[in-house]
């Protein structure tokens, strides 16, 4: 079977032709370069309307085919800019009708992951997908691609481009920033990782303030890039640690940045995981990825009815059933002295006054520059020790703290003999978890990484572990984000039961103001990029 795919979610439009064996027969594309400002949806739509009719015959000719050889028309249904998506969908429908061929709409983000797997041979990776409009950490669990982490505001590509425009470097900003960064030195910028998510708006504002006060542009570019990419790699590392997979893949247009590739490859190697990145021409938006995903979807579900081919501007990665993935997993292997290899620390067997203990050692991260790495490890170590004690004061059980070594960035604590929550979760335990989180939040303690791997059941007691991303905050917003981290974690255990479990968490939590804020966060678009 041969599929023609049409892409055009943002500033790029493309047409690709792929056969069911994964052979790329043609790839034609065109990119819009705005004269000033960002990508205007109407101008992007006009660009696509002009070029799609030219790119289709170009691809047909490149493939050495006739129109009658095409068996399926696939198009990017979302997410993306509404006017641009409508041009793509209309073009696909018109072509399918004129050729009397079946049609199928696909998810743009999943297209990036699947074409990356096709090109690299990766089987079941944790994927960092970074582009102008999207920044997500994606991994397959329970029949779908799950979003383990994502931006809370703007995408990394948007962040770099906006800095480029407002500092006079031009658009796109990423390539110029990468070049200038080679001559820069570090200046302190905010590093914002909240659980499994990241935020770039504050980082962008701080970088622009440095520009306005006259800091050296090379230093700003270096610091912006190092900080932003370290945040992305850390969250990818957290997802790798949580899923225990042994493959990492980088995809999306920002993959062009050699420093990001270097950092993610270093992190993967430190965890013993294989690192993959597709050929650069397949990393940016293209028609090939849409054609290939169309073939995968068609094989499982058949064609779409024309009434179902409307655009989905906020099309979530985790809304699509993915039955074709081999879910047999190859897990990372731990050495004998390791209890666990976390995202930011190793948990090692130890002892204290004759008792079994564990040592949480925040090891240096070679993907981060020393200035960022040392600052983060020291501040988190110091704050975690205080949070563990303060949590006990409000009645939440945490491991007993034996010793803190700030020079080594390590904490020695009680060894807990229990079962991870993810192994025994049910509705009753979910309710109790909600009660415990409510106690933490009543003291303005934000755990920062409430996952089913960071709560243990020991006898009848729930014990909260790993306050490494914790902080203090009285904001309902921060408390709601804390709960949303848990929601994502529950979805990775059993998606079908996750809603029921999370509803019980909220019942036990019993704070309507914070619960209303959860709904507000999910509805405002940050979680629907």
C-alpha positions as CSV (number, residue, x, y, z in Angstrom):
1,X,0.0,0.0,0.0
2,X,1.2,3.5,-0.8
3,X,0.2,6.6,1.2
4,X,0.5,10.3,0.4
5,X,0.7,12.4,3.5
6,X,0.1,16.2,3.8
7,X,1.6,18.2,6.7
8,X,1.0,21.8,7.6
9,X,0.4,22.4,11.3
10,X,2.5,25.6,11.6
11,X,5.0,27.4,9.3
12,X,6.1,24.4,7.3
13,X,4.1,22.4,4.8
14,X,5.1,19.2,3.2
15,X,4.0,16.2,1.1
16,X,5.5,12.8,1.6
17,X,4.9,9.4,0.0
18,X,5.7,6.2,1.8
19,X,4.9,2.5,1.2
20,X,3.7,0.0,3.8
21,X,7.3,-1.4,4.1
22,X,8.5,1.9,5.3
23,X,10.2,3.0,2.1
24,X,10.3,6.7,1.7
25,X,9.4,7.3,-2.0
26,X,9.1,11.1,-2.0
27,X,9.5,14.1,0.3
28,X,8.7,17.6,-0.8
29,X,8.3,20.6,1.5
30,X,8.3,24.4,1.9
31,X,8.9,26.6,4.9
32,X,7.4,30.0,5.6
33,X,9.9,32.6,6.9
34,X,8.1,35.6,8.4
35,X,9.6,39.0,7.7
36,X,9.0,40.1,11.3
37,X,7.3,38.8,14.4
38,X,6.1,35.2,14.9
39,X,4.0,32.9,12.7
40,X,0.7,34.5,11.9
41,X,-2.0,31.8,11.5
42,X,-3.6,33.5,8.5
43,X,-0.3,34.0,6.7
44,X,0.6,30.4,7.4
45,X,-2.7,29.3,5.9
46,X,-2.1,31.4,2.8
47,X,1.4,29.9,2.4
48,X,0.0,26.4,2.6
49,X,-2.8,27.1,0.2
50,X,-0.2,28.3,-2.3
51,X,2.3,25.5,-1.9
52,X,0.3,22.3,-1.3
53,X,-1.1,22.2,-4.9
54,X,2.5,22.5,-6.1
55,X,4.1,20.0,-3.7
56,X,1.6,17.2,-4.5
57,X,2.6,16.8,-8.2
58,X,6.2,17.4,-7.2
59,X,6.1,14.4,-4.8
60,X,4.3,12.3,-7.3
61,X,7.0,13.0,-9.9
62,X,9.8,12.4,-7.4
63,X,8.3,9.0,-6.5
64,X,8.0,8.0,-10.2
65,X,4.3,7.2,-9.6
66,X,1.0,8.2,-11.2
67,X,-1.9,9.4,-9.1
68,X,-3.7,6.1,-9.6
69,X,-0.8,4.4,-7.7
70,X,-1.7,6.2,-4.5
71,X,-3.8,4.0,-2.2
72,X,-4.4,6.3,0.8
73,X,-4.4,10.0,1.6
74,X,-3.3,11.0,5.2
75,X,-3.2,14.4,6.7
76,X,-2.2,16.1,9.9
77,X,-5.4,16.6,11.8
78,X,-3.8,18.5,14.8
79,X,-2.5,19.9,17.0
80,X,-1.6,23.2,15.3
81,X,-2.7,26.6,14.0
82,X,-6.4,26.4,13.2
83,X,-6.3,28.2,9.8
84,X,-3.3,26.2,8.7
85,X,-4.8,22.9,9.7
86,X,-8.0,23.7,7.8
87,X,-6.1,24.3,4.5
88,X,-4.3,20.9,5.0
89,X,-7.6,19.1,5.8
90,X,-9.4,20.7,2.9
91,X,-6.5,19.8,0.5
92,X,-6.5,16.2,1.7
93,X,-10.3,15.8,1.4
94,X,-10.2,17.3,-2.1
95,X,-7.5,15.0,-3.2
96,X,-9.1,11.9,-1.7
97,X,-12.4,12.8,-3.4
98,X,-10.9,13.5,-6.8
99,X,-8.9,10.2,-6.7
100,X,-11.7,8.2,-5.0
101,X,-9.2,7.1,-2.3
102,X,-9.7,6.5,1.4
103,X,-8.6,9.2,3.8
104,X,-7.3,9.3,7.4
105,X,-6.3,12.1,9.8
106,X,-3.5,11.6,12.2
107,X,-1.9,13.2,15.2
108,X,1.1,15.4,14.3
109,X,3.1,14.7,17.5
110,X,2.8,10.9,17.2
111,X,3.9,11.3,13.6
112,X,7.3,12.6,14.8
113,X,7.7,9.7,17.2
114,X,6.7,7.0,14.7
115,X,8.9,8.3,11.8
116,X,11.8,8.6,14.3
117,X,11.3,4.9,15.2
118,X,11.1,4.0,11.5
119,X,14.3,5.7,10.7
120,X,16.4,4.7,13.8
121,X,15.1,1.3,14.6
122,X,14.1,2.3,18.1
123,X,11.5,0.0,19.5
124,X,9.9,1.5,22.6
125,X,11.8,4.6,23.6
126,X,11.2,7.5,25.9
127,X,11.0,10.4,23.4
128,X,11.8,14.0,23.9
129,X,9.8,15.9,21.2
130,X,10.8,19.5,20.9
131,X,9.7,22.0,18.3
132,X,8.4,25.5,17.9
133,X,4.9,24.7,19.1
134,X,5.5,21.5,21.2
135,X,7.7,20.4,24.1
136,X,6.8,16.9,25.4
137,X,8.4,13.9,27.0
138,X,6.5,10.9,25.6
139,X,6.6,7.2,26.3
140,X,4.3,4.3,25.5
141,X,2.3,2.8,28.4
142,X,-1.0,1.0,28.5
143,X,-2.0,1.2,24.9
144,X,-1.2,4.8,24.2
145,X,1.6,7.3,24.1
146,X,1.6,9.0,27.5
147,X,2.8,12.5,28.1
148,X,5.1,12.2,31.1
149,X,6.2,15.8,31.0
150,X,5.5,18.9,29.0
151,X,5.8,22.7,29.0
152,X,3.5,24.6,31.4
153,X,3.5,27.6,29.1
154,X,5.5,28.1,25.9
155,X,7.4,25.5,23.9
156,X,11.2,25.6,23.7
157,X,11.3,26.5,20.1
158,X,8.9,29.4,20.7
159,X,11.2,30.5,23.6
160,X,14.3,30.6,21.5
161,X,12.5,32.2,18.5
162,X,10.9,34.9,20.7
163,X,14.3,35.7,22.3
164,X,15.8,35.9,18.8
165,X,13.1,38.3,17.6
166,X,13.1,40.6,20.6
167,X,16.9,40.8,20.8
168,X,17.3,41.5,17.1
169,X,18.9,38.2,16.3
170,X,16.1,37.4,13.8
171,X,13.8,34.4,13.1
172,X,14.3,31.5,13.6
173,X,16.3,32.3,16.7
174,X,17.6,28.8,17.5
175,X,20.4,28.5,15.0
176,X,21.8,32.0,15.8
177,X,21.6,31.4,19.5
178,X,23.4,28.1,19.1
179,X,26.2,29.8,17.2
180,X,26.6,32.7,19.6
181,X,26.5,30.4,22.6
182,X,29.8,28.9,21.6
183,X,31.5,32.1,22.7
184,X,29.6,32.7,25.9
185,X,30.0,32.2,29.6
186,X,27.4,31.4,32.3
187,X,25.2,34.0,33.9
188,X,22.6,32.9,36.4
189,X,19.1,32.4,35.0
190,X,16.0,30.7,36.5
191,X,15.8,26.9,36.3
192,X,12.2,25.8,36.5
193,X,11.3,22.1,36.7
194,X,8.0,21.4,38.4
195,X,7.7,17.6,38.9
196,X,7.6,16.2,35.4
197,X,7.0,19.5,33.7
198,X,9.1,22.5,32.7
199,X,8.4,26.2,32.2
200,X,10.2,28.6,29.9
201,X,8.3,31.9,30.2
202,X,10.2,33.0,33.3
203,X,13.5,31.9,31.7
204,X,12.7,33.9,28.6
205,X,11.8,37.0,30.6
206,X,15.0,36.8,32.6
207,X,17.1,36.4,29.5
208,X,15.4,39.5,27.9
209,X,16.1,41.5,31.1
210,X,19.8,40.6,30.8
211,X,19.7,41.8,27.2
212,X,18.0,45.1,28.1
213,X,20.6,45.8,30.8
214,X,23.4,45.3,28.3
215,X,24.8,41.8,29.3
216,X,27.0,40.3,26.6
217,X,24.7,38.6,24.0
218,X,27.0,35.6,23.8
219,X,26.7,35.0,27.5
220,X,22.9,35.3,27.4
221,X,22.7,32.9,24.5
222,X,25.0,30.4,26.3
223,X,23.1,30.6,29.6
224,X,19.6,30.5,28.0
225,X,20.5,27.4,25.9
226,X,22.3,25.6,28.8
227,X,19.5,26.2,31.3
228,X,16.6,25.4,28.9
229,X,18.2,22.2,27.6
230,X,19.2,21.0,31.1
231,X,15.5,21.3,32.1
232,X,14.4,19.3,29.1
233,X,17.0,16.6,29.7
234,X,16.3,16.4,33.4
235,X,12.6,15.7,32.8
236,X,13.4,13.1,30.1
237,X,15.7,11.5,32.7
238,X,12.9,11.4,35.2
239,X,10.6,9.7,32.7
240,X,13.4,7.2,31.9
241,X,13.9,6.5,35.5
242,X,10.2,6.1,36.1
243,X,9.5,3.8,33.2
244,X,12.9,1.9,33.4
245,X,13.1,1.7,29.6
246,X,16.4,1.4,27.9
247,X,16.0,3.7,24.8
248,X,15.9,7.4,24.5
249,X,14.9,9.3,21.3
250,X,15.1,12.9,20.3
251,X,12.8,14.3,17.7
252,X,11.2,17.5,16.5
253,X,12.7,20.6,14.8
254,X,14.8,21.7,17.8
255,X,16.7,18.4,17.5
256,X,18.9,20.4,15.0
257,X,20.7,21.9,18.0
258,X,23.9,20.0,18.4
259,X,24.3,20.9,22.1
260,X,20.8,19.5,23.0
261,X,21.8,16.3,21.1
262,X,25.0,16.1,23.1
263,X,23.3,16.6,26.4
264,X,20.6,14.0,25.8
265,X,23.1,11.4,24.5
266,X,25.3,12.0,27.6
267,X,22.3,11.5,29.9
268,X,21.3,8.3,28.1
269,X,24.8,6.8,28.3
270,X,24.9,7.6,32.1
271,X,21.8,5.4,32.5
272,X,23.0,2.7,30.1
273,X,20.2,3.5,27.6
274,X,20.6,3.6,23.9
275,X,20.3,7.1,22.3
276,X,18.5,7.6,19.0
277,X,17.9,10.5,16.7
278,X,16.3,10.3,13.2
279,X,17.9,11.8,10.2
280,X,17.7,15.6,10.4
281,X,15.4,16.0,7.5
282,X,12.9,13.8,9.3
283,X,13.1,15.8,12.6
284,X,11.3,18.9,11.3
285,X,7.7,18.9,10.2
286,X,7.3,16.8,7.0
287,X,4.8,14.9,5.0
288,X,6.7,11.6,5.3
289,X,5.8,11.3,9.0
290,X,2.2,11.9,8.3
291,X,2.1,9.3,5.5
292,X,3.8,6.7,7.6
293,X,1.5,7.2,10.6
294,X,-1.4,7.1,8.2
295,X,-0.4,3.7,7.1
296,X,0.0,2.5,10.7
297,X,-3.4,3.9,11.6
298,X,-5.1,2.6,8.5
299,X,-3.9,-1.0,9.1
300,X,-5.4,-1.0,12.6
301,X,-8.6,1.1,12.1
302,X,-9.3,1.4,8.4
303,X,-10.3,4.7,6.7
304,X,-12.1,7.6,8.3
305,X,-15.6,8.7,7.3
306,X,-15.4,12.1,5.7
307,X,-17.6,13.5,8.6
308,X,-14.8,12.7,11.0
309,X,-12.0,14.5,9.1
310,X,-12.4,17.9,10.8
311,X,-9.4,19.4,12.4
312,X,-8.6,19.0,16.1
313,X,-6.6,22.1,17.0
314,X,-5.8,20.8,20.5
315,X,-5.2,17.2,19.6
316,X,-3.6,15.5,22.6
317,X,-0.9,12.9,22.1
318,X,-2.5,10.7,24.7
319,X,-5.9,10.7,23.0
320,X,-4.9,8.1,20.3
321,X,-5.1,4.3,20.7
322,X,-1.8,2.8,19.6
323,X,-2.2,-1.0,19.3
324,X,0.7,-1.8,17.0
325,X,3.6,-1.3,19.5
326,X,5.3,-4.4,20.9
327,X,5.1,-3.6,24.7
328,X,7.6,-6.3,25.7
329,X,10.1,-4.1,27.5
330,X,13.9,-4.2,27.9
331,X,14.6,-2.7,31.2
332,X,17.7,-1.0,32.5
333,X,19.8,-3.2,34.6
334,X,21.0,-2.0,38.0
335,X,24.3,-2.9,39.7
336,X,24.2,-4.8,43.0
337,X,25.0,-1.8,45.2
338,X,22.2,0.2,43.7
339,X,18.7,0.1,45.2
340,X,17.5,2.5,42.5
341,X,18.9,4.9,40.0
342,X,16.8,8.0,40.1
343,X,16.7,11.0,37.8
344,X,18.9,13.2,40.0
345,X,20.4,10.7,42.4
346,X,21.5,7.2,43.1
347,X,19.9,5.3,46.0
348,X,22.6,3.1,47.6
349,X,22.7,0.5,50.3
350,X,24.3,1.8,53.5
351,X,24.1,1.6,57.2
352,X,23.8,3.8,60.3
353,X,24.8,2.7,63.8
354,X,24.3,-0.9,62.9
355,X,21.0,-0.3,61.2
356,X,20.3,-0.7,57.5
357,X,20.1,2.7,55.8
358,X,20.0,4.2,52.3
359,X,22.3,6.9,51.0
360,X,20.7,9.3,48.5
361,X,23.7,10.6,46.5
362,X,23.1,13.4,44.2
363,X,25.7,12.5,41.6
364,X,27.1,15.1,39.2
365,X,25.3,15.3,35.9
366,X,27.7,15.5,33.1
367,X,25.1,16.8,30.7
368,X,24.8,20.0,32.8
369,X,27.6,22.6,33.0
370,X,29.2,22.6,36.5
371,X,27.7,26.1,37.4
372,X,24.2,24.8,37.0
373,X,24.8,21.3,38.2
374,X,26.5,22.3,41.5
375,X,23.9,25.0,42.3
376,X,20.9,22.6,41.7
377,X,22.4,19.7,43.6
378,X,23.4,21.7,46.7
379,X,20.1,23.7,46.9
380,X,17.9,20.6,46.5
381,X,19.9,18.6,49.0
382,X,19.6,21.3,51.6
383,X,15.9,22.0,51.0
384,X,15.0,18.3,50.9
385,X,16.4,17.7,54.4
386,X,14.2,20.5,55.7
387,X,11.1,19.3,53.9
388,X,11.5,15.8,55.2
389,X,11.4,17.1,58.8
390,X,8.6,19.6,58.2
391,X,6.5,16.9,56.6
392,X,6.7,14.9,59.8
393,X,5.5,17.8,61.8
394,X,2.2,17.8,60.0
395,X,1.7,14.1,60.4
396,X,3.0,12.8,57.1
397,X,5.4,9.9,57.5
398,X,8.8,10.3,55.7
399,X,12.1,8.4,56.2
400,X,14.0,9.3,59.3
401,X,16.9,11.6,58.4
402,X,20.3,10.5,59.8
403,X,22.8,12.8,58.2
404,X,23.2,15.5,55.5
405,X,26.5,16.1,53.7
406,X,26.3,19.3,51.7
407,X,29.8,19.0,50.4
408,X,28.9,15.6,48.8
409,X,25.3,16.6,48.2
410,X,24.0,13.5,49.9
411,X,21.5,12.5,52.5
412,X,21.6,9.4,54.7
413,X,18.2,8.1,55.8
414,X,16.2,5.3,57.1
415,X,15.7,2.3,54.9
416,X,12.0,1.7,54.3
417,X,10.9,-2.0,53.8
418,X,7.6,-1.6,52.0
419,X,5.9,-1.9,48.7
420,X,5.7,0.9,46.0
421,X,2.3,2.4,45.8
422,X,2.1,1.6,42.0
423,X,2.2,-2.2,42.9
424,X,-0.8,-2.0,45.3
425,X,-2.8,1.1,44.3
426,X,-6.6,0.8,44.8
427,X,-9.4,3.3,45.5
428,X,-9.0,3.1,49.3
429,X,-5.3,3.8,49.1
430,X,-6.0,6.6,46.6
431,X,-8.3,8.3,49.1
432,X,-5.7,8.0,51.9
433,X,-3.0,9.5,49.5
434,X,-5.3,12.5,49.0
435,X,-5.6,13.0,52.8
436,X,-1.8,12.9,53.2
437,X,-1.2,15.4,50.4
438,X,-3.7,17.7,52.0
439,X,-1.6,17.6,55.1
440,X,1.5,18.6,53.2
441,X,-0.3,21.4,51.4
442,X,-1.8,22.7,54.6
443,X,1.7,23.5,55.6
444,X,2.5,25.0,52.2
445,X,4.8,22.0,51.4
446,X,5.0,21.3,47.7
447,X,6.4,17.8,47.2
448,X,7.3,18.5,43.5
449,X,7.3,14.9,42.3
450,X,4.3,13.0,43.7
451,X,4.4,9.8,41.7
452,X,3.3,6.3,42.5
453,X,7.1,5.5,42.7
454,X,7.6,8.0,45.4
455,X,5.1,6.7,47.9
456,X,5.5,3.4,49.7
457,X,3.1,1.3,51.8
458,X,4.8,-0.1,54.9
459,X,2.4,-2.1,56.9
460,X,-0.6,0.2,57.2
461,X,1.4,3.4,56.8
462,X,1.9,5.5,53.6
463,X,5.4,6.9,53.4
464,X,6.3,9.8,51.2
465,X,9.8,9.6,49.6
466,X,12.0,11.9,47.5
467,X,11.3,15.5,48.2
468,X,14.2,16.4,45.8
469,X,12.0,18.8,43.8
470,X,10.1,20.1,46.8
471,X,9.7,23.6,47.9
472,X,7.4,25.9,49.9
473,X,4.5,27.7,48.3
474,X,1.1,29.0,49.5
475,X,-0.2,29.3,45.9
476,X,-3.2,27.2,44.9
477,X,-1.6,27.0,41.4
478,X,1.5,25.2,42.7
479,X,-0.6,22.8,44.8
480,X,-2.8,22.0,41.8
481,X,0.3,21.3,39.7
482,X,1.6,19.0,42.5
483,X,-1.6,17.0,42.2
484,X,-1.4,16.9,38.4
485,X,2.0,15.2,38.6
486,X,0.3,12.4,40.5
487,X,-2.5,12.2,38.0
488,X,0.0,11.7,35.1
489,X,1.7,9.0,37.2
490,X,-1.5,7.2,37.8
491,X,-2.3,7.2,34.1
492,X,1.0,5.5,33.4
493,X,0.0,2.6,35.8
494,X,-3.5,1.9,34.5
495,X,-5.0,4.4,32.2
496,X,-8.5,2.9,32.5
497,X,-8.6,3.1,36.3
498,X,-6.6,6.3,36.6
499,X,-9.6,8.6,36.6
500,X,-11.3,6.6,39.4
501,X,-8.1,6.6,41.4
502,X,-7.5,10.3,41.0
503,X,-11.1,11.1,41.8
504,X,-10.6,9.3,45.1
505,X,-7.4,11.3,45.7
506,X,-9.4,14.5,45.3
507,X,-12.1,13.2,47.6
508,X,-9.5,12.6,50.3
509,X,-7.8,15.9,49.5
510,X,-11.0,17.8,50.1
511,X,-10.0,21.4,49.1
512,X,-12.4,22.8,46.6
513,X,-10.2,25.9,45.8
514,X,-7.2,23.8,44.8
515,X,-9.4,21.2,43.0
516,X,-11.0,24.0,41.0
517,X,-7.6,25.3,40.1
518,X,-6.8,21.8,38.6
519,X,-9.7,22.2,36.2
520,X,-8.6,25.7,35.4
521,X,-5.1,24.6,34.5
522,X,-6.3,21.7,32.3
523,X,-8.8,23.9,30.5
524,X,-6.6,26.9,29.8
525,X,-4.5,25.2,27.1
526,X,-1.2,24.6,28.8
527,X,-1.9,20.9,29.1
528,X,-3.4,20.8,25.6
529,X,-0.5,21.9,23.4
